[in-house]
Amino acid sequence: MLFLLLVSFQETPQKPKDLVWKYRILIIQGRNEPKLFEETLKAEIEERKLALFWFSEGKLEKTIYPKRIDEASFLSLIEKKERWILIGLDGGKKAVGVEDPDFETLKKIIDSMPMRRLERSRNG
């Protein structure tokens, strides 16, 4: 048990490049907690392979991603004036916003992506 605990502490913090082809990344910054963390959205967020990261004043406040991250590398992807940024499975910037992220808008953006359309066709 102690060994597992030590291994998890020694685990290298994940950078955005480590999530490529595994997760879509949504980085949100601001003082107010985004509504996207509501339990009612959990299934739809997981279905879209979306890893959420909320930063406030340069510090990670909340995430649904299970591993430690290199906070600075994630923050380097978003400009100060932006409220959020969406990164696709391929690691490319897909959308940015200056207002609170709206899940319906994000769903439309994600669901129109080629990889998401492929996922949906495979899953029926």
C-alpha positions in Angstrom: 0.0 0.0 0.0 2.8 2.4 0.9 4.5 1.6 -2.3 1.5 2.6 -4.4 1.2 5.8 -2.4 4.9 6.6 -3.1 4.6 5.8 -6.8 1.6 8.1 -7.2 3.6 11.0 -5.6 6.5 10.3 -7.9 4.3 10.3 -11.0 5.4 12.9 -13.4 2.8 15.7 -13.7 0.9 15.5 -17.0 1.3 18.1 -19.7 -1.3 18.9 -22.4 0.7 16.8 -24.9 0.2 13.8 -22.6 -3.5 14.0 -23.2 -3.3 14.1 -27.0 -5.5 11.4 -28.6 -6.9 10.5 -25.2 -8.9 13.6 -24.1 -10.3 16.9 -25.4 -9.2 19.6 -23.0 -11.2 22.5 -21.7 -9.3 25.0 -19.7 -11.4 27.6 -17.9 -10.0 30.6 -16.0 -11.8 33.0 -13.7 -12.9 33.5 -10.1 -16.4 31.9 -10.5 -16.7 28.2 -10.6 -18.1 27.1 -14.0 -21.4 25.4 -14.2 -19.8 22.6 -16.2 -18.8 20.8 -13.0 -22.5 20.1 -12.2 -23.2 16.4 -11.6 -26.0 16.5 -14.2 -23.5 17.1 -17.0 -21.0 14.4 -15.9 -22.2 11.6 -18.3 -22.2 13.9 -21.4 -18.8 15.3 -20.5 -17.3 11.8 -20.1 -19.0 10.6 -23.3 -17.1 13.4 -25.2 -13.8 12.6 -23.5 -13.6 16.1 -22.1 -11.1 16.8 -19.4 -12.1 20.0 -17.5 -9.6 22.2 -15.7 -10.7 25.4 -13.8 -8.0 27.8 -12.8 -8.5 30.9 -10.6 -5.7 33.4 -10.2 -3.2 31.0 -11.8 -4.0 28.1 -9.5 -5.9 24.9 -10.4 -9.1 25.0 -8.4 -11.0 22.0 -9.8 -10.7 19.3 -12.4 -12.3 16.0 -13.4 -8.9 14.7 -14.7 -7.6 11.9 -12.4 -3.9 12.6 -12.6 -1.6 15.4 -11.4 -0.9 18.0 -14.0 1.8 20.6 -14.7 -0.4 23.6 -14.1 1.9 26.1 -15.9 1.9 24.1 -19.1 -1.9 24.1 -19.2 -2.1 27.8 -18.3 0.4 28.6 -21.1 -2.3 27.6 -23.6 -4.8 30.2 -22.6 -4.4 34.0 -22.9 -5.2 36.3 -20.0 -8.2 37.9 -21.8 -9.8 34.5 -22.6 -12.2 32.8 -20.2 -11.8 29.4 -21.8 -10.1 27.4 -24.5 -11.0 24.1 -26.1 -8.3 21.8 -27.3 -9.2 18.8 -29.6 -8.0 15.2 -29.4 -5.3 16.1 -31.9 -3.9 18.8 -29.5 -5.0 21.7 -31.7 -6.9 24.8 -30.5 -10.6 24.4 -31.5 -12.4 27.3 -29.9 -11.9 30.1 -27.4 -14.3 32.3 -25.5 -14.3 35.4 -23.3 -17.7 34.6 -21.6 -18.6 31.7 -19.4 -18.5 28.5 -21.4 -22.0 27.3 -22.3 -22.2 23.5 -22.5 -24.8 23.5 -25.3 -22.4 25.5 -27.5 -19.4 23.3 -26.5 -21.4 20.2 -27.4 -22.1 21.6 -30.9 -18.5 22.4 -31.4 -17.3 19.0 -30.1 -20.0 17.1 -31.9 -19.0 18.7 -35.2 -15.4 17.6 -35.0 -14.3 14.8 -37.3 -13.0 12.6 -34.5 -16.2 13.0 -32.6 -18.3 12.1 -35.6 -16.2 9.0 -36.0 -16.7 8.1 -32.4 -20.4 8.5 -32.7 -20.6 6.4 -35.9 -18.6 3.6 -34.2 -20.8 3.6 -31.0 -24.1 3.8 -32.9 
